[in-house]
Amino acid sequence: MKNILIIGAGNMGEAMLRGWIKDRSNLNQFYVREPNPSEWLKEMDYKNRLRLNPLYIKCKIDVCVFAIKPQLADQVMIKTKKDLDKDCLVISVIAGKNFKFFASILNESLSVIRVMPNTPVSIEAGVSALIGNKFCTPSQIEWADNFFSILGRTVILEKESLINAITAISGSGPAYIFNLAEILINSGRDLGLSEEISKTIVLQTIVGAGLLATKSEISPSKLRENVTSPNGTTEAALKILMNEKNGWHQIINSAINAAYKRSKLLAKN
């Protein structure tokens, strides 16, 4: 059993906590510091599933997870530093804050693992990318990998700079999918479908296509070809979507690059 301190339980912090607490094999003790706790956090505290905003933590903290906004990182870490022993594992889900940043504020030799999860971790269907600093041991990486595997799939990165690409694709990715769903639902309504029917068929189509691509040994390109009959309805749509000049290949690439550049800028600042 490990004593785990969670600093910040907003959207992402709570999403991760929901998955970890739901895990029946979990034997860890969670301590949570969150200035604006949700009703769910208060309920979990009441049920002794976690300890919310304790005045003192008498036990040794084995793992500290920072899930706070980048602009708050400096001041929050300075306050938290006193609670962390030299052998504490620090896990960061703070966008843009690199290993050098942690070394400048915390103990320089602390083991730090940066993780970029996405919001579907709240239903154990997320994906999290992990990268450890030079002080991390293989056993710490393995533990963190198993810990985040509770929340969905995980990938281990080879170098820290790849976090920016992960942020642009899977970190922000759910918002892209939700926006696509919005557009498709509205298109269904424009064609005469009710809001309820349009929403049902769009969301299930996204879920079904995602599951099919995940479970199939066929590549997404081949799966797309299998749906596309010559001179059929799908082909008519794809001629527009896959247009080399103004199709969504260019639009999506531009969007991903914008997110990637923003992630790199946050890291510099």
Secondary structure, 3 states (H helix, E strand, C coil): CCEEEEECCCHHHHHHHHHHHHCCCCCCEEEEECCCCCHHHHHHHHCCCCEECCCCCCCCCCEEEECCCHHHHHHHHHHHHHHCCCCCEEEECCCCCCHHHHHHHCCCCCEEEEEECCHHHHHCCEEEEEEECCCCCHHHHHHHHHHHHCCEEEEECCCHHHHHHHHHHHHCHHHHHHHHHHHHHHHHHHCCCCHHHHHHHHHHHHHHHHHHHHHCCCCHHHHHHHHCCCCCHHHHHHHHHCCCCCCHHHHHHHHHHHHHHHHHHHHHC
